[in-house]
């Protein structure tokens, strides 16, 4: 099955190929928007086929050696996960964000747009110009929070990891939403922060990843398959661990802020710098 | 890529399949989906998982998308004016949390909300209408599948027989086997499959939605044109110049032309042929024979059996008699001999034409299956925190109830008890749970402000596009 493109009834562009599913919206003069969409459609055709050529390398954990990769999306993935190489991580942790970033670059090249977003299944690349803003809803159990993005702040990527997504998580977070300079950086960090939201408890069921998916880049690492009822102190403890990891990554300069949720409880980790405004409730 | 496309012996042994739907070439374990969630391994077979069904609105243009080559910049079209049905939506039963999909949309500039879920119905069954005049069995007789009582015969209606199958007493009130068999039969009937029913003291009938019934192995092709009396009224003028007497054999009312108002009006003289049974009004007779599978739904195979006597004061040698059933399926032509005994003879072409016209005017016989169920408090709680307000809103027709996109008839009175023709619903709309109970899609559509007013989970509303983006859908063309 090859890539498909469609315009949704409200004008947004929908691109889909295999597991890649993008919703794209650009704002500005009509002819500029249409040309931007045309560029995105043209760019999309070989994204997946180029990516899968290097899939074996992309599924290997990064460690001492910087992975040698050729495809533009693959290189974005490697760049995003490289800072995290002290823990187990493969470039696949940033695949959705990297696709969003690559598509955003194609969308805006030589175009005059007010603002735009490329949403790759919740991992979103954003483009802003002065005087314009974008808002993203954070949806865990309900519409639980809103993040507002403006040109004068450095956030250009937002990503959410956690249970219920398409990827496996080592942790138990319902959601870990990360704001960063690129979607790929946010994607990689969200994966690690969601993994850190964790605790040992009998009501948590885990299984080796490859028992579920023989191609998983997580091999025999225990991934969470079910979370039963948890006492409040366990929920708080797990969220605290996630927030600690989020803070560490923010202090390293890798991300701008994080919102975590588990069983209806939330943690916001932005260090009070208010690089992006996040509010929940 | 270095991965070999072929699966290893061990992988095949573990039931893993290779998906070749896109270049990722996922290997998928049994019961799991690939990276895209669009394809899955079902019992060792690669299947497309299409959990949600969209009804495409027929008045909106849809353009099929183009695959492959340079022309792939096609239109998918699925985002345009689709209605999300509950089929495959899953359920949140018991509904202590909101329904799985609460979809917001705009119709004619008004904000609307559709609450989409699958209901688990323990109180449910089907009403079956079988177009036949053949005798299926006495009223109240048990209807059985595999020997288990799954329902009963109710009233005879015009040209048809009604059965009531399922209901909570058969599903959960009897033995476990009775419940399981009832659930299986209901599921099959609702999904428009054929089910063989046997009726105590009556017939075996194969019933399938939108298909002719098969009664004791005989395919029922036509409904009767009317009762015997109605048939006389309809065709008397066409017979007038070719016959001396017509007897239309029918299990309900057998008509006799010369005695009937229709014959008298045409000055047809009395023929003196008296039929059995109980006279209702002139030319109209009840119970000329027992019900059965013969002529006109009686047990008669030789029509002369219903003639009681022939009055020599009125009849005459050479009298021309047509006997015909109410479907035109059976017919015979007689002439009285010198001793006033009916003798079979060749039917004149003009009479044959009218017999064929009876058949032509009979509508095709079909089985119709109406699903009937009650939306209980639990299901309603998935729609609103205040379930009784949903009931009131449905009563006040502020809320439209559909099953698989098909408007349901909602019974007056308390609760939300509804009926819908399964033939209009998308394929495979129904499922079951081992309770046993049926699982059916149900959608409540109302204005967004009304929804908020009745305590709905308005903050859960997502746009249709978001549903399309996040879920894999099957587009059903729906009715045009």
Contacts between the chains, C-beta under 8 A, distances in Angstrom:
chain1	res1	chain2	res2	distance
A	1	B	21	5.0
A	1	B	22	5.6
A	1	B	67	6.8
A	2	B	67	5.3
A	2	B	68	5.2
A	2	B	72	5.6
A	3	B	72	6.0
A	4	B	65	5.0
A	4	B	67	7.1
A	4	B	72	6.8
A	4	B	74	6.7
A	4	B	76	5.5
A	5	B	65	7.9
A	5	B	72	7.1
A	5	B	73	5.2
A	5	B	74	6.8
A	5	B	75	7.9
A	5	B	76	7.4
A	6	B	65	6.6
A	6	B	74	7.5
A	6	B	75	5.4
A	6	B	76	3.1
A	6	B	77	6.5
A	6	B	78	7.0
A	6	B	79	6.4
A	7	B	75	6.7
A	7	B	79	7.6
A	8	B	79	3.9
A	8	B	80	7.9
A	8	B	465	5.0
A	8	B	468	7.6
A	9	B	79	5.2
A	9	B	80	4.9
A	9	B	81	6.6
A	9	B	465	7.6
A	10	B	465	6.8
A	12	B	465	6.9
A	14	B	76	6.6
A	14	B	79	6.7
A	14	B	468	7.9
A	14	B	469	7.3
A	16	B	76	7.8
A	17	B	22	6.4
A	18	B	21	7.0
A	18	B	22	2.9
A	18	B	23	6.6
A	18	B	24	5.1
A	18	B	35	7.2
A	18	B	36	5.4
A	19	B	22	7.3
A	19	B	24	6.1
A	19	B	34	7.4
A	19	B	35	4.0
A	19	B	36	3.9
A	19	B	37	7.8
A	21	B	36	7.7
A	21	B	469	6.4
A	23	B	465	7.3
A	23	B	469	5.5
A	41	B	73	5.4
A	45	B	72	7.1
A	48	B	22	6.5
A	48	B	23	5.6
A	48	B	24	7.2
A	49	B	23	5.1
A	52	B	1	6.2
A	52	B	23	4.3
A	52	B	24	5.7
A	52	B	25	7.3
A	53	B	1	5.7
A	54	B	1	7.8
A	55	B	1	5.8
A	55	B	3	7.4
A	55	B	24	7.4
A	56	B	1	6.2
A	56	B	2	5.2
A	56	B	3	6.3
A	119	B	469	7.9
A	121	B	469	7.8
A	121	B	470	7.9
A	142	B	457	8.0
A	142	B	459	5.4
A	142	B	460	5.9
A	143	B	459	5.6
A	143	B	460	7.8
A	166	B	35	6.8
A	166	B	37	6.1
A	211	B	29	7.5
A	212	B	29	6.4
A	212	B	32	6.1
A	213	B	26	7.7
A	213	B	27	7.8
A	213	B	28	7.6
A	213	B	29	6.8
A	213	B	32	6.7
A	214	B	11	6.7
A	214	B	16	5.7
A	214	B	27	4.4
A	214	B	28	7.9
A	214	B	29	6.3
A	215	B	26	6.0
A	215	B	27	5.3
A	215	B	35	8.0
